[in-house]
């Protein structure tokens, strides 16, 4: 509870607005998963192809 009180402005804004950045966070999470899977295995060109392929 103490943590919520230290960030009370963010909590108020989260409760007062109807929009969410959940879609953006989902995309960021997807990219991080791909990056972890490909770590040390591929260079940027292959990583870019994998990201674009999985988006379709």
N, CA, C and O atoms as CSV, one atom per row, in Angstrom:
chain,resi,resn,atom,element,x,y,z
A,1,UNK,N,N,0.821,-1.189,0.000
A,1,UNK,CA,C,0.000,0.000,0.000
A,1,UNK,C,C,0.865,1.254,0.000
A,1,UNK,O,O,0.505,2.267,-0.598
A,2,UNK,N,N,1.999,1.178,0.669
A,2,UNK,CA,C,2.881,2.335,0.747
A,2,UNK,C,C,3.411,2.718,-0.625
A,2,UNK,O,O,3.587,3.900,-0.919
A,3,UNK,N,N,3.671,1.704,-1.480
A,3,UNK,CA,C,4.164,1.960,-2.819
A,3,UNK,C,C,3.142,2.742,-3.644
A,3,UNK,O,O,3.503,3.660,-4.380
A,4,UNK,N,N,1.871,2.377,-3.517
A,4,UNK,CA,C,0.813,3.075,-4.260
A,4,UNK,C,C,0.743,4.538,-3.842
A,4,UNK,O,O,0.521,5.414,-4.678
A,5,UNK,N,N,0.928,4.802,-2.579
A,5,UNK,CA,C,0.868,6.181,-2.108
A,5,UNK,C,C,2.042,7.012,-2.641
A,5,UNK,O,O,1.897,8.219,-2.834
A,6,UNK,N,N,3.185,6.397,-2.876
A,6,UNK,CA,C,4.314,7.158,-3.405
A,6,UNK,C,C,4.116,7.502,-4.877
A,6,UNK,O,O,4.726,8.447,-5.378
A,7,UNK,N,N,3.280,6.754,-5.567
A,7,UNK,CA,C,3.034,6.995,-6.988
A,7,UNK,C,C,1.559,7.312,-7.222
A,7,UNK,O,O,0.965,6.833,-8.188
A,8,UNK,N,N,0.984,8.095,-6.363
A,8,UNK,CA,C,-0.462,8.363,-6.373
A,8,UNK,C,C,-0.914,9.051,-7.652
A,8,UNK,O,O,-2.026,8.792,-8.114
A,9,UNK,N,N,-0.093,9.921,-8.243
A,9,UNK,CA,C,-0.487,10.591,-9.485
A,9,UNK,C,C,-0.700,9.595,-10.619
A,9,UNK,O,O,-1.667,9.710,-11.372
A,10,UNK,N,N,0.190,8.628,-10.741
A,10,UNK,CA,C,0.043,7.615,-11.784
A,10,UNK,C,C,-1.203,6.766,-11.559
A,10,UNK,O,O,-1.886,6.399,-12.516
A,11,UNK,N,N,-1.497,6.457,-10.318
A,11,UNK,CA,C,-2.691,5.668,-10.003
A,11,UNK,C,C,-3.946,6.447,-10.362
A,11,UNK,O,O,-4.880,5.878,-10.928
A,12,UNK,N,N,-3.987,7.726,-10.048
A,12,UNK,CA,C,-5.157,8.566,-10.380
A,12,UNK,C,C,-5.361,8.640,-11.885
A,12,UNK,O,O,-6.488,8.536,-12.367
A,13,UNK,N,N,-4.277,8.819,-12.626
A,13,UNK,CA,C,-4.397,8.890,-14.083
A,13,UNK,C,C,-4.852,7.554,-14.666
A,13,UNK,O,O,-5.646,7.528,-15.606
A,14,UNK,N,N,-4.366,6.469,-14.126
A,14,UNK,CA,C,-4.760,5.150,-14.622
A,14,UNK,C,C,-6.244,4.899,-14.415
A,14,UNK,O,O,-6.892,4.261,-15.244
A,15,UNK,N,N,-6.780,5.396,-13.319
A,15,UNK,CA,C,-8.191,5.179,-13.020
A,15,UNK,C,C,-9.105,6.172,-13.727
A,15,UNK,O,O,-10.285,5.881,-13.928
A,16,UNK,N,N,-8.591,7.330,-14.105
A,16,UNK,CA,C,-9.447,8.363,-14.682
A,16,UNK,C,C,-9.499,8.339,-16.212
A,16,UNK,O,O,-10.396,8.948,-16.796
A,17,UNK,N,N,-8.570,7.658,-16.872
A,17,UNK,CA,C,-8.570,7.617,-18.332
A,17,UNK,C,C,-9.052,6.258,-18.823
A,17,UNK,O,O,-8.802,5.226,-18.201
A,18,UNK,N,N,-9.745,6.284,-19.950
A,18,UNK,CA,C,-10.306,5.030,-20.469
A,18,UNK,C,C,-9.353,4.295,-21.406
A,18,UNK,O,O,-9.583,3.125,-21.711
A,19,UNK,N,N,-8.297,4.948,-21.867
A,19,UNK,CA,C,-7.384,4.302,-22.807
A,19,UNK,C,C,-6.266,3.588,-22.065
A,19,UNK,O,O,-5.998,3.847,-20.892
A,20,UNK,N,N,-5.624,2.683,-22.789
A,20,UNK,CA,C,-4.566,1.885,-22.196
A,20,UNK,C,C,-3.430,1.716,-23.198
A,20,UNK,O,O,-3.661,1.787,-24.405
A,21,UNK,N,N,-2.235,1.498,-22.729
A,21,UNK,CA,C,-1.105,1.237,-23.614
A,21,UNK,C,C,-0.788,-0.258,-23.656
A,21,UNK,O,O,0.349,-0.647,-23.922
A,22,UNK,N,N,-1.779,-1.080,-23.397
A,22,UNK,CA,C,-1.589,-2.528,-23.380
A,22,UNK,C,C,-1.129,-3.100,-24.708
A,22,UNK,O,O,-0.326,-4.032,-24.738
A,23,UNK,N,N,-1.632,-2.549,-25.809
A,23,UNK,CA,C,-1.236,-3.039,-27.129
A,23,UNK,C,C,0.236,-2.764,-27.372
A,23,UNK,O,O,0.956,-3.620,-27.886
A,24,UNK,N,N,0.681,-1.583,-27.009
A,24,UNK,CA,C,2.093,-1.233,-27.173
A,24,UNK,C,C,2.953,-2.140,-26.314
A,24,UNK,O,O,3.980,-2.637,-26.777
A,25,UNK,N,N,2.557,-2.361,-25.082
A,25,UNK,CA,C,3.322,-3.223,-24.186
A,25,UNK,C,C,3.383,-4.644,-24.719
A,25,UNK,O,O,4.397,-5.324,-24.563
A,26,UNK,N,N,2.304,-5.099,-25.347
A,26,UNK,CA,C,2.297,-6.433,-25.936
A,26,UNK,C,C,3.292,-6.554,-27.074
A,26,UNK,O,O,3.969,-7.574,-27.205
A,27,UNK,N,N,3.385,-5.518,-27.899
A,27,UNK,CA,C,4.349,-5.531,-28.995
A,27,UNK,C,C,5.784,-5.528,-28.469
A,27,UNK,O,O,6.647,-6.234,-28.992
A,28,UNK,N,N,6.028,-4.732,-27.436
A,28,UNK,CA,C,7.364,-4.678,-26.838
A,28,UNK,C,C,7.727,-6.052,-26.274
A,28,UNK,O,O,8.850,-6.525,-26.448
A,29,UNK,N,N,6.776,-6.682,-25.605
A,29,UNK,CA,C,7.018,-8.006,-25.035
A,29,UNK,C,C,7.313,-9.023,-26.136
A,29,UNK,O,O,8.204,-9.860,-25.985
A,30,UNK,N,N,6.570,-8.954,-27.240
A,30,UNK,CA,C,6.784,-9.872,-28.354
A,30,UNK,C,C,8.188,-9.703,-28.927
A,30,UNK,O,O,8.869,-10.688,-29.213
A,31,UNK,N,N,8.614,-8.471,-29.093
A,31,UNK,CA,C,9.951,-8.221,-29.632
A,31,UNK,C,C,11.042,-8.706,-28.683
A,31,UNK,O,O,12.065,-9.225,-29.129
A,32,UNK,N,N,10.834,-8.542,-27.393
A,32,UNK,CA,C,11.825,-9.016,-26.425
A,32,UNK,C,C,11.936,-10.537,-26.430
A,32,UNK,O,O,13.027,-11.087,-26.276
A,33,UNK,N,N,10.806,-11.209,-26.605
A,33,UNK,CA,C,10.824,-12.675,-26.671
A,33,UNK,C,C,11.613,-13.130,-27.884
A,33,UNK,O,O,12.438,-14.038,-27.785
A,34,UNK,N,N,11.366,-12.504,-29.033
A,34,UNK,CA,C,12.104,-12.856,-30.246
A,34,UNK,C,C,13.590,-12.585,-30.055
A,34,UNK,O,O,14.428,-13.395,-30.452
A,35,UNK,N,N,13.914,-11.462,-29.456
A,35,UNK,CA,C,15.321,-11.107,-29.233
A,35,UNK,C,C,16.004,-12.147,-28.347
A,35,UNK,O,O,17.140,-12.540,-28.614
A,36,UNK,N,N,15.311,-12.596,-27.286
A,36,UNK,CA,C,15.885,-13.614,-26.402
A,36,UNK,C,C,16.084,-14.934,-27.133
A,36,UNK,O,O,17.092,-15.613,-26.932
A,37,UNK,N,N,15.133,-15.298,-27.976
A,37,UNK,CA,C,15.242,-16.549,-28.726
A,37,UNK,C,C,16.422,-16.530,-29.680
A,37,UNK,O,O,17.080,-17.551,-29.884
A,38,UNK,N,N,16.690,-15.376,-30.261
A,38,UNK,CA,C,17.702,-15.270,-31.306
A,38,UNK,C,C,19.060,-14.821,-30.771
A,38,UNK,O,O,20.003,-14.684,-31.550
A,39,UNK,N,N,19.183,-14.593,-29.489
A,39,UNK,CA,C,20.418,-14.052,-28.935
A,39,UNK,C,C,21.618,-14.938,-29.269
A,39,UNK,O,O,21.625,-16.129,-28.957
A,40,UNK,N,N,22.615,-14.356,-29.895
A,40,UNK,CA,C,23.831,-15.079,-30.229
A,40,UNK,C,C,23.717,-15.970,-31.449
A,40,UNK,O,O,24.697,-16.617,-31.819
A,41,UNK,N,N,22.576,-16.029,-32.078
A,41,UNK,CA,C,22.368,-16.926,-33.211
A,41,UNK,C,C,22.314,-16.201,-34.542
A,41,UNK,O,O,22.573,-16.801,-35.585
A,42,UNK,N,N,21.982,-14.923,-34.519
A,42,UNK,CA,C,21.757,-14.254,-35.791
A,42,UNK,C,C,22.186,-12.794,-35.708
A,42,UNK,O,O,22.277,-12.198,-34.635
A,43,UNK,N,N,22.443,-12.256,-36.879
A,43,UNK,CA,C,22.765,-10.841,-36.961
A,43,UNK,C,C,21.479,-10.056,-37.194
A,43,UNK,O,O,20.397,-10.640,-37.262
A,44,UNK,N,N,21.590,-8.766,-37.313
A,44,UNK,CA,C,20.431,-7.885,-37.403
A,44,UNK,C,C,19.536,-8.201,-38.598
A,44,UNK,O,O,18.315,-8.091,-38.485
A,45,UNK,N,N,20.106,-8.589,-39.740
A,45,UNK,CA,C,19.278,-8.849,-40.922
A,45,UNK,C,C,18.318,-10.022,-40.713
A,45,UNK,O,O,17.155,-9.942,-41.108
A,46,UNK,N,N,18.787,-11.098,-40.103
A,46,UNK,CA,C,17.922,-12.244,-39.842
A,46,UNK,C,C,16.907,-11.930,-38.747
A,46,UNK,O,O,15.757,-12.363,-38.824
A,47,UNK,N,N,17.320,-11.191,-37.742
A,47,UNK,CA,C,16.404,-10.792,-36.676
A,47,UNK,C,C,15.271,-9.938,-37.234
A,47,UNK,O,O,14.111,-10.107,-36.859
A,48,UNK,N,N,15.618,-9.018,-38.133
A,48,UNK,CA,C,14.600,-8.164,-38.754
A,48,UNK,C,C,13.604,-9.001,-39.553
A,48,UNK,O,O,12.400,-8.751,-39.491
A,49,UNK,N,N,14.090,-9.985,-40.299
A,49,UNK,CA,C,13.196,-10.848,-41.078
A,49,UNK,C,C,12.271,-11.650,-40.168
A,49,UNK,O,O,11.090,-11.825,-40.470
A,50,UNK,N,N,12.808,-12.130,-39.065
A,50,UNK,CA,C,11.989,-12.906,-38.129
A,50,UNK,C,C,10.895,-12.046,-37.516
A,50,UNK,O,O,9.759,-12.500,-37.375
A,51,UNK,N,N,11.218,-10.820,-37.152
A,51,UNK,CA,C,10.229,-9.913,-36.559
A,51,UNK,C,C,9.133,-9.600,-37.562
A,51,UNK,O,O,7.951,-9.648,-37.219
A,52,UNK,N,N,9.503,-9.284,-38.785
A,52,UNK,CA,C,8.504,-8.957,-39.808
A,52,UNK,C,C,7.684,-10.167,-40.204
A,52,UNK,O,O,6.492,-10.029,-40.476
A,53,UNK,N,N,8.286,-11.358,-40.246
A,53,UNK,CA,C,7.554,-12.575,-40.605
A,53,UNK,C,C,6.508,-12.920,-39.563
A,53,UNK,O,O,5.391,-13.298,-39.915
A,54,UNK,N,N,6.844,-12.798,-38.295
A,54,UNK,CA,C,5.905,-13.170,-37.238
A,54,UNK,C,C,4.784,-12.165,-37.072
A,54,UNK,O,O,3.766,-12.472,-36.453
A,55,UNK,N,N,4.952,-10.978,-37.611
A,55,UNK,CA,C,3.904,-9.959,-37.490
A,55,UNK,C,C,2.725,-10.257,-38.404
A,55,UNK,O,O,1.598,-9.876,-38.089
A,56,UNK,N,N,2.956,-10.921,-39.517
A,56,UNK,CA,C,1.877,-11.186,-40.471
A,56,UNK,C,C,1.016,-12.338,-40.060
A,56,UNK,O,O,0.066,-12.681,-40.763
